[in-house]
Amino acid sequence: MSFKTIVVHVDVDRSRDERLALGERLVGRNQGHLIGLYPAEPPYLPPSLGELAGPVEAEMIEAQRQASDARAAELHALFETRLKDSGLSVEWRTEEGDAATVLARHGRYADLLIVPQGEEGSVFPDASLAERVILDGSCPVLMVPRDGTFPSFGDTVLVAWNDSREAARAVRAALPLLTAAQKVVLLQVDPADGSDAQVIDKATQLARHGVRAEAHHTVSAGVPIGEVLLSSIADHDATAMVMGAYGHTRLREWVLGGATRSILSSMTVPTLLAS
């Protein structure tokens, strides 16, 4: 398996250029196809404008559509200029709709979806774009930190293993990344039997794919698992991480578990997630 079709979320946020750079690198490595996607937000109207509703609503809708069309044209031009001499197979798409819904739908026809971490201080973290796309579950997601550049992306990969279905899916989805890595570290936090047995089993399986992975376990000693993983990234000089996105239900909505959410809010390297 390889990343043959990669969709990159293109917008005006801080990590856009780095997302495109990572997409270009992965597509070039896998002789694949890169799709730049701009999800254009639909026009927003206040709940009620009273007697002015008719004419004012029409003007507001037209003004918002013109602004959205201008942004789409600007981003399309940026995408084309950046990639015109790359020699890669590329394509541009714009679709109006809720951003998470649009990204998730296009992800169903791709091998990898590259999205931003999101801005700091989200008022409604449960409803963040990244979480909604991840929990859609139709495609593995590579989330790129809001700040920084990653020229050594994927040279050393930390895999957060916890013997879960989500972790197994994430590792399977990340095989193109793992087989290309110079170093892979499998880390399990607080294994039930206190040993390396499970990570050694996983390392043995990966070895059959040509991945030489180191197997480790550690004890959290009361430290949140997300913080343990972030420290381990620094300890191993990892330039990418792979983990399962564990979800659970709350108030009838599907939300991410604590460790996943901690990584999403404080990530330091691009992270591939699958749910």
Residue, then its C-alpha position, 0 to 999 in steps of 0.5 A: m500500500s502507498f499514498k497514491t491519492i492525497v487531499v490537502h486542506v488549503d486555506v489562509d491559516r498558518s500551516r497551509d504552506e507546510r501542509l502543501a510541502l508535506g503533501e508534495r513530498l509524500v506524493g513525489r515519494n509514492q508517485g501519487h496524485l495531489i489534490g488541493l481542496y478549499p472548503a468554502e464556507p456557505p453564507y451566514l445570515p443572522p437569525s432575524l433581520g426583521e422587516l429588512a430581511g428580504p433585501v438585506e439578506a440578498e445583499m449579505i449573501e451576495a457579498q459573502r459569495q463574492a468574498s468566498d469566490a475571491r479567496a478561492a481564486e487566490l488560493h487556486a492561483l497560489f496552488e497552481t503557481r507553487l506546483k506548476d514546475s513540480g512535475l507532480s500529478v495535481e488537481w484543484r477543487t473547491e466545494e461550498g459547505d461545512a468544512a469538516t463535512v466537505l473534507a471528510r467526504h473527499g477523504r473517502y476517495a483518498d488514501l490520506l487527508i492532510v489538515p491543520q491542527g487548528e488555531e489556539g483557544s478554540v471556544f468549542p473544542d468538541a466541534s473543532l474541524a480536525e476532531r470531526v474529520i478524524l472521527d468521520g473515520s473514512c480516511p487516515v488524517l495527517m495533522v500538521p502543527r500550526d507552527g513550524t517547518f518539518p524538513s525531516f518529517g518521517d525520518t524518525v517515527l514514534v508509534a503510540w501503541n496501546d493494543s487497541r483497534e484504533a492503534a492497529r488501524a493507524v499503524r496499518a494506514a501509516l505503513p508507507l510512512l513507516t517503511a520509508a523511515q530511518k527509525v521507528v520507535l514503538l512505545q506502549v504506555d502502562p501495558a497491562d502486564g508491565s512488559d514489552a510483550q505486546v510491542i515486541d509482537k507488533a514490531t515482529q509483524l512490522a518487520r515482515h513489511g521491512v520495518r525495523a522498529e524498536a519496541h519500548h514500554t514506559v510507566s506514566a506514574g500518574v502523568p497524563i498519557g498525552e504528556v508522556l507521548l509528547s516527552s517521548i517525541a523529544d526523547h527520541d528526536a521523532t519527526a512524526m508520530v502515529m497514533g489511534a484516535y480513540g473516541h467515546t460517546r458523550l451526550r449522544e455525540w462522538v468525541l475524542g478521548g483524553a490522550t488524543r485530545s492532548i496531542l491535538s492541542s499540544m502537538t509538536v510534530p505532524t501526527l498521523l491518526a486513524s479512528 
